[in-house]
Amino acid sequence: MTAKTQEQLMHQYWGTGSANFTVGRIPIASCDFSTHVYSYDDVANDTTLSHFSIDVDRDDTATGNKLGFIKEVLER
């Protein structure tokens, strides 16, 4: 999606005079709508979660910066 289209979408859903949504659904890790399968800890038997990381959701190429999107919505 182009930056202009993203801004239009953000304004239509969460901007002044918009649909005024107050709730959004954000999947944890990947889901059936994701562009690829990923998790926050792909290391087998990591019961202490020492390899747990949500960095993939900060990555523009992997998830489109899901965390940045959430932050922008909350700031509106």
OpenMM code with the backbone's topology and positions (N, CA, C; nanometers):
from openmm import Vec3, app, unit

residues = "MET THR ALA LYS THR GLN GLU GLN LEU MET HIS GLN TYR TRP GLY THR GLY SER ALA ASN PHE THR VAL GLY ARG ILE PRO ILE ALA SER CYS ASP PHE SER THR HIS VAL TYR SER TYR ASP ASP VAL ALA ASN ASP THR THR LEU SER HIS PHE SER ILE ASP VAL ASP ARG ASP ASP THR ALA THR GLY ASN LYS LEU GLY PHE ILE LYS GLU VAL LEU GLU ARG".split()
positions = [
    Vec3(0.0849, -0.1169, 0.0000),
    Vec3(0.0000, 0.0000, 0.0000),
    Vec3(0.0900, 0.1239, 0.0000),
    Vec3(0.0574, 0.2199, -0.0804),
    Vec3(0.1379, 0.3420, -0.0838),
    Vec3(0.1171, 0.4225, 0.0448),
    Vec3(0.2108, 0.5119, 0.0726),
    Vec3(0.2005, 0.5959, 0.1927),
    Vec3(0.0723, 0.6795, 0.1896),
    Vec3(0.0357, 0.7292, 0.0724),
    Vec3(-0.0862, 0.8106, 0.0602),
    Vec3(-0.2102, 0.7265, 0.0904),
    Vec3(-0.2152, 0.6052, 0.0385),
    Vec3(-0.3291, 0.5171, 0.0634),
    Vec3(-0.3357, 0.4784, 0.2111),
    Vec3(-0.2205, 0.4528, 0.2717),
    Vec3(-0.2170, 0.4217, 0.4146),
    Vec3(-0.2728, 0.5372, 0.4968),
    Vec3(-0.2334, 0.6576, 0.4637),
    Vec3(-0.2814, 0.7746, 0.5376),
    Vec3(-0.4321, 0.7915, 0.5185),
    Vec3(-0.4819, 0.7688, 0.3983),
    Vec3(-0.6259, 0.7786, 0.3744),
    Vec3(-0.7019, 0.6763, 0.4586),
    Vec3(-0.6507, 0.5539, 0.4628),
    Vec3(-0.7141, 0.4495, 0.5421),
    Vec3(-0.7135, 0.4863, 0.6897),
    Vec3(-0.5984, 0.5319, 0.7395),
    Vec3(-0.5886, 0.5710, 0.8805),
    Vec3(-0.6891, 0.6816, 0.9134),
    Vec3(-0.7000, 0.7788, 0.8246),
    Vec3(-0.7925, 0.8894, 0.8489),
    Vec3(-0.9381, 0.8420, 0.8455),
    Vec3(-0.9715, 0.7561, 0.7517),
    Vec3(-1.1097, 0.7096, 0.7401),
    Vec3(-1.1546, 0.6265, 0.8598),
    Vec3(-1.0635, 0.5527, 0.9189),
    Vec3(-1.0991, 0.4685, 1.0324),
    Vec3(-1.0813, 0.5382, 1.1673),
    Vec3(-0.9725, 0.6165, 1.1815),
    Vec3(-0.9389, 0.6708, 1.3133),
    Vec3(-0.9193, 0.8219, 1.3160),
    Vec3(-0.9381, 0.8927, 1.2071),
    Vec3(-0.9151, 1.0360, 1.2020),
    Vec3(-1.0355, 1.1167, 1.2476),
    Vec3(-1.0179, 1.2475, 1.2524),
    Vec3(-1.1255, 1.3394, 1.2882),
    Vec3(-1.2376, 1.3283, 1.1850),
    Vec3(-1.3604, 1.3123, 1.2316),
    Vec3(-1.4746, 1.3001, 1.1419),
    Vec3(-1.4792, 1.1660, 1.0705),
    Vec3(-1.4141, 1.0651, 1.1265),
    Vec3(-1.4038, 0.9339, 1.0626),
    Vec3(-1.5094, 0.8386, 1.1166),
    Vec3(-1.4886, 0.7115, 1.0890),
    Vec3(-1.5753, 0.6075, 1.1440),
    Vec3(-1.5619, 0.6000, 1.2957),
    Vec3(-1.4539, 0.6592, 1.3491),
    Vec3(-1.4315, 0.6710, 1.4930),
    Vec3(-1.4229, 0.5351, 1.5632),
    Vec3(-1.3510, 0.4404, 1.5016),
    Vec3(-1.3333, 0.3098, 1.5644),
    Vec3(-1.2554, 0.3250, 1.6946),
    Vec3(-1.2910, 0.2461, 1.7930),
    Vec3(-1.2196, 0.2460, 1.9207),
    Vec3(-1.1602, 0.1095, 1.9507),
    Vec3(-1.1862, 0.0119, 1.8658),
    Vec3(-1.1361, -0.1232, 1.8856),
    Vec3(-1.0747, -0.1713, 1.7542),
    Vec3(-0.9653, -0.2436, 1.7645),
    Vec3(-0.9041, -0.3054, 1.6473),
    Vec3(-0.8579, -0.4448, 1.6831),
    Vec3(-0.8553, -0.5336, 1.5864),
    Vec3(-0.8114, -0.6713, 1.6108),
    Vec3(-0.6726, -0.6882, 1.5512),
    Vec3(-0.5764, -0.7207, 1.6352),
    Vec3(-0.4393, -0.7419, 1.5918),
    Vec3(-0.3990, -0.8828, 1.6339),
    Vec3(-0.3672, -0.9699, 1.5390),
    Vec3(-0.3266, -1.1054, 1.5761),
    Vec3(-0.1899, -1.1071, 1.6428),
    Vec3(-0.1707, -1.2002, 1.7337),
    Vec3(-0.0417, -1.2203, 1.7977),
    Vec3(0.0376, -1.3171, 1.7108),
    Vec3(0.1547, -1.2736, 1.6667),
    Vec3(0.2386, -1.3487, 1.5709),
    Vec3(0.1616, -1.3633, 1.4401),
    Vec3(0.1888, -1.4669, 1.3630),
    Vec3(0.1231, -1.4784, 1.2322),
    Vec3(-0.0154, -1.5402, 1.2468),
    Vec3(-0.0942, -1.5236, 1.1429),
    Vec3(-0.2284, -1.5814, 1.1385),
    Vec3(-0.2558, -1.6213, 0.9940),
    Vec3(-0.3760, -1.6647, 0.9652),
    Vec3(-0.4069, -1.7096, 0.8296),
    Vec3(-0.4083, -1.5955, 0.7274),
    Vec3(-0.4023, -1.4704, 0.7702),
    Vec3(-0.3957, -1.3573, 0.6780),
    Vec3(-0.2539, -1.3030, 0.6623),
    Vec3(-0.1573, -1.3583, 0.7349),
    Vec3(-0.0189, -1.3122, 0.7279),
    Vec3(0.0438, -1.3496, 0.5935),
    Vec3(0.1453, -1.2747, 0.5555),
    Vec3(0.2149, -1.3037, 0.4301),
    Vec3(0.3102, -1.4213, 0.4439),
    Vec3(0.3465, -1.4578, 0.5669),
    Vec3(0.4296, -1.5750, 0.5926),
    Vec3(0.4070, -1.6212, 0.7370),
    Vec3(0.4495, -1.7433, 0.7658),
    Vec3(0.4319, -1.8002, 0.8997),
    Vec3(0.5507, -1.7612, 0.9870),
    Vec3(0.5231, -1.7122, 1.1056),
    Vec3(0.6279, -1.6800, 1.2013),
    Vec3(0.5717, -1.6863, 1.3428),
    Vec3(0.6609, -1.6984, 1.4385),
    Vec3(0.6205, -1.6952, 1.5790),
    Vec3(0.7194, -1.6062, 1.6534),
    Vec3(0.6952, -1.5865, 1.7798),
    Vec3(0.7828, -1.5014, 1.8594),
    Vec3(0.8954, -1.5807, 1.9263),
    Vec3(0.8899, -1.7125, 1.9147),
    Vec3(0.9968, -1.7970, 1.9694),
    Vec3(0.9974, -1.9286, 1.8925),
    Vec3(1.0825, -1.9380, 1.7929),
    Vec3(1.0893, -2.0566, 1.7071),
    Vec3(1.1872, -2.1625, 1.7570),
    Vec3(1.2434, -2.1460, 1.8748),
    Vec3(1.3395, -2.2409, 1.9281),
    Vec3(1.2638, -2.3487, 2.0062),
    Vec3(1.2809, -2.4733, 1.9635),
    Vec3(1.2115, -2.5852, 2.0282),
    Vec3(1.2532, -2.5979, 2.1744),
    Vec3(1.1563, -2.6300, 2.2578),
    Vec3(1.1776, -2.6554, 2.4009),
    Vec3(1.2348, -2.5359, 2.4770),
    Vec3(1.2117, -2.4169, 2.4309),
    Vec3(1.2577, -2.2962, 2.5012),
    Vec3(1.1548, -2.2590, 2.6075),
    Vec3(1.1474, -2.3401, 2.7117),
    Vec3(1.0460, -2.3200, 2.8148),
    Vec3(1.0695, -2.1954, 2.8992),
    Vec3(1.1911, -2.1417, 2.8972),
    Vec3(1.2190, -2.0184, 2.9716),
    Vec3(1.1966, -1.8954, 2.8845),
    Vec3(1.1642, -1.9165, 2.7584),
    Vec3(1.1411, -1.8100, 2.6600),
    Vec3(1.2614, -1.7173, 2.6452),
    Vec3(1.3798, -1.7711, 2.6559),
    Vec3(1.5012, -1.6900, 2.6435),
    Vec3(1.5228, -1.6407, 2.5002),
    Vec3(1.4544, -1.7011, 2.4038),
    Vec3(1.4653, -1.6570, 2.2642),
    Vec3(1.3408, -1.5805, 2.2178),
    Vec3(1.2501, -1.5525, 2.3100),
    Vec3(1.1272, -1.4804, 2.2769),
    Vec3(1.1607, -1.3387, 2.2308),
    Vec3(1.0998, -1.2966, 2.1190),
    Vec3(1.1220, -1.1615, 2.0681),
    Vec3(1.0049, -1.1203, 1.9792),
    Vec3(0.9632, -0.9952, 1.9931),
    Vec3(0.8589, -0.9409, 1.9051),
    Vec3(0.9191, -0.8502, 1.7979),
    Vec3(1.0512, -0.8573, 1.7826),
    Vec3(1.1189, -0.7718, 1.6845),
    Vec3(1.0654, -0.7893, 1.5429),
    Vec3(1.0156, -0.9076, 1.5092),
    Vec3(0.9622, -0.9295, 1.3750),
    Vec3(0.8473, -0.8320, 1.3459),
    Vec3(0.7734, -0.7916, 1.4468),
    Vec3(0.6629, -0.6978, 1.4274),
    Vec3(0.7077, -0.5526, 1.4198),
    Vec3(0.8373, -0.5279, 1.4375),
    Vec3(0.8939, -0.3940, 1.4168),
    Vec3(0.9546, -0.3815, 1.2769),
    Vec3(0.9629, -0.4916, 1.2065),
    Vec3(1.0314, -0.5001, 1.0777),
    Vec3(0.9351, -0.4686, 0.9631),
    Vec3(0.9681, -0.3667, 0.8839),
    Vec3(0.8831, -0.3291, 0.7710),
    Vec3(0.8728, -0.4383, 0.6654),
    Vec3(0.9803, -0.5114, 0.6412),
    Vec3(0.9773, -0.6121, 0.5354),
    Vec3(0.9050, -0.7383, 0.5782),
    Vec3(0.9075, -0.7713, 0.7071),
    Vec3(0.8451, -0.8952, 0.7531),
    Vec3(0.6949, -0.8796, 0.7767),
    Vec3(0.6549, -0.7770, 0.8501),
    Vec3(0.5129, -0.7640, 0.8865),
    Vec3(0.4560, -0.6254, 0.8556),
    Vec3(0.5315, -0.5434, 0.7869),
    Vec3(0.4822, -0.4091, 0.7582),
    Vec3(0.4843, -0.3186, 0.8796),
    Vec3(0.5679, -0.3529, 0.9789),
    Vec3(0.5803, -0.2744, 1.1012),
    Vec3(0.4480, -0.2692, 1.1771),
    Vec3(0.3995, -0.3860, 1.2141),
    Vec3(0.2725, -0.3977, 1.2861),
    Vec3(0.2707, -0.3114, 1.4122),
    Vec3(0.3805, -0.3101, 1.4875),
    Vec3(0.3847, -0.2311, 1.6116),
    Vec3(0.3804, -0.0809, 1.5832),
    Vec3(0.4443, -0.0373, 1.4751),
    Vec3(0.4382, 0.1031, 1.4362),
    Vec3(0.2966, 0.1445, 1.3987),
    Vec3(0.2256, 0.0556, 1.3311),
    Vec3(0.0867, 0.0809, 1.2929),
    Vec3(-0.0011, 0.0966, 1.4175),
    Vec3(0.0160, 0.0070, 1.5136),
    Vec3(-0.0618, 0.0142, 1.6372),
    Vec3(-0.0335, 0.1463, 1.7095),
    Vec3(0.0932, 0.1827, 1.7179),
    Vec3(0.1309, 0.3080, 1.7840),
    Vec3(0.0679, 0.4281, 1.7149),
    Vec3(0.0689, 0.4286, 1.5826),
    Vec3(0.0102, 0.5413, 1.5088),
    Vec3(-0.1398, 0.5515, 1.5342),
    Vec3(-0.2098, 0.4383, 1.5375),
    Vec3(-0.3531, 0.4394, 1.5654),
    Vec3(-0.3791, 0.4940, 1.7057),
    Vec3(-0.3009, 0.4516, 1.8026),
    Vec3(-0.3211, 0.4987, 1.9397),
    Vec3(-0.2954, 0.6480, 1.9563),
    Vec3(-0.2121, 0.7053, 1.8700),
    Vec3(-0.1814, 0.8481, 1.8777),
    Vec3(-0.2886, 0.9349, 1.8115),
    Vec3(-0.3824, 0.8763, 1.7432),
    Vec3(-0.4863, 0.9541, 1.6747),
    Vec3(-0.5993, 0.9891, 1.7685),
] * unit.nanometer
topology = app.Topology()
chain = topology.addChain("A")
for resn in residues:
    res = topology.addResidue(resn, chain)
    for name in ("N", "CA", "C"):
        topology.addAtom(name, app.Element.getBySymbol(name[0]), res)
